[in-house]
């Protein structure tokens, strides 16, 4: 999917963002982080991951798709392999990580995950966000790739039945990504994934970029 169709489709694949050497270096850093028990949702606490977020933001094909004055606000590590394999039903990403809880009627769905506070803000906030999924390994059709519903981000927040109807009406695309490539998507884009076949390893760093300032007195947990 060409980057020029990102706004209409809500997703795009950009190949060869990182070369083999960079992927090997990140793999080593990931191995150390996971062996030390570092939380998968707290990757932006690591200097190498913060530097990687800046590299992604400056990429000539990725940068224009990000919000003006974008900052990295989250990075989550996902790994599918023989020992860690799962499926994810069709959904939208509705929660963001913030520094503290704020009492405001526009904010809902407060939760805590791995010591971080999350909230579901209004659609106007979610519409400004862009997720960038960096693939450390090749993700082919058998490796549990993300499946997306093109254009579904334009419908706003959808309930479970409306999401299934949108998938039936708009269709679904499987997003295979080569090693060192990225999948860019709007968090409101409907997406899902199936289990991998168990014979591969699919590691992804899922970055979320957003505007530096939030409404309602909210503050990002991280802003890189």
N, C-alpha and C positions, 0 to 999 in steps of 0.2 A: 504494500500500500504506500503510495507516494506521499511525502510530507505535505505537499500542496493541498491534499484532500483532508488534512487533519481536522479543520474546523467543521467540515460537513460530516465526516464519518466518525469523528471522536477518537480516532486512533490512527497510528502510523508506525511502520517499522523502518528503522534506520540501521543499515548494516555497517559493520567495520568501524564502530565508534572507538573501540580499543583494539590494539593489536595483540598478538600472541604473548609478547613479553609482558605487557600490562596485565593481561588476564592471569598469567602465572604469578605475578607479584601479588595481585589481589587474592588469588587462591591461597597463597602462603599466609597472608594477613588474616583471612577468614579462618584458616585452620587453627591459627594461634588463638583467635578470639573465641571460637567455639570450644576449644579445649580448655579455656579458662572459665567457661561457663557464662560468658557474656550474653545478656538477653538479646534475643533476635530483633526486638523492637527498638533497641537503644544503640544502633550502629553509629549514629551521628555523634556519639560521645567519643569516638575514636578519631584521632588526628588524620589517619590515612583515608578514612571515609569522608571526613569533611573536605579534604583536598580533592577527593574524587567528585564530590558534589559540585565543587567549583569548576572542575574540568568539564563536566557534563553541561553545566550552565553556559559555558563559553563555546560549546560546539556550534559551528555555523549552521547546522541543520536543526539542532535541538533548541538553541537559544530563542529563535524567533517564535517558537510554539509556546514559550513560557510566559507567565504574566510579566508586565513591566516591573523592573526592579525586583525580580523574583529572588526568593531565598529558599534554600532547602529546609523543610520543616520536619521531615521524617525520613528514616531509611530503615526498612525491615528486611531481614534476611530470610529467604525461603529455600529449602532444599527438598527435592523429591529424589528418592533413590529406592533401592530394594528394602532398606530398613525404615525409610520415612516416605510413606506413600499415602496420598489422600485425594479426595475429590472435593470440589467446591460447587455448590448449586448456583444457579443464576442469581446475581445480586448487584447492588451498587455499593460503593465505598462512601459511607455517610458520616463517619466520625473523624475528628481531627484531634491531635495531641496539643494540650494547652498547659500553661503553667499552674493555674489555680482555678477553682470553681467560682463562677460568677452567677449571681441570682438575676436572671432576666427571662421573661416569658418567651422570648424567641429562641431560647436554648433548651435542648432536651436531650434525653438519652445519655445522661452522665454515667461514666463507668471508669474503672481503673484496671489497667492491664500492665503487668510487669512493672508496677510502681509508677506508671505514668497515668495522667488524667486525660480522659477523652470525652468529647462532647459532640453532639450532632447540631451543627449550626444551620441557619436557613439556606435555601438553595442558592441565594445570591452569593454566599461565601463559597459554597462548593463549586459553583460555576467558574470561579477564578482559579481553581487548582488544576494542576497537571501532574500526572504520575509518569515516572520514567523508570521502566523495568530493565535494568542492565543484566544481560545474560553472561554469566561466567563460563557456561558450557553451552554447547549447541543444543537447541531445543527443537527436535523434529516432531513429526506427527504422532510418534509413539511415546513421547516424553512428557505427556501431560501439559501440552501448551494451553495458553489462555484462549478461550473461545469468546468472541465479542459479538454484540448485536449492533451493526453499523447504524449511526444516527440516533440511537436510543437516548443519548445524553440530552437531546433537545426536548425530551418529554418531561424533564424535571424528575422529582422524586416519585418512584412508582411502588405500589404495593405488590404483593406476591403474585396475585392473579394478573394484574396489569403487566407485570414483567414477562410472564409467560405468553400473554397475548402479543406483546411487542416482539418477542422472539419469533413467534409464529408468523407475524406479519412482515417483519423486516429481514428475517433470516439470520444465520449465524456464520461467522468466519473464524476459522482456526488460525491462530497467529504463530507460525513457526518462525524462529529467530536463530540466526547463526551465532557462533561463539564471538563475544565482543560486540554484538549488536544490541539494540534497544527496541523495546516496544513502548511507544508514548501513548497515553490514553487519558481521557477525562474521567475522573472518579465516578461521575454520574452515568457513564457508559455501562450498560448491562454487560456483565462478564461472568464466566464460569470456567472451570477446568475439570478434566477427568483424571483418573489415576494414570500414572506412567506404567509402562509394561514391566517395570521392575528390573530391567537389565541395564539401565543407564543412570546417570547422575545429572540432575538439572538444578543448578544453583542460580539464584536470582537475587540481586539487590534492588529492592523496590523503593525508589526515592519519590517523595512528594514535594513539589515546589508550589509556593503560594506567594501572595503579596506580603510585604514586610509588616504591614499594619493590619490588625483585625478590628472589627466593630465590637460594640457592646462591652468594652473594657477588657476583652480577651487578650491574652498574650501567648505567643507560641512557646512551647516547651523548649524548642531549639529553633534558631534562625541563622543559617549558615550562608 
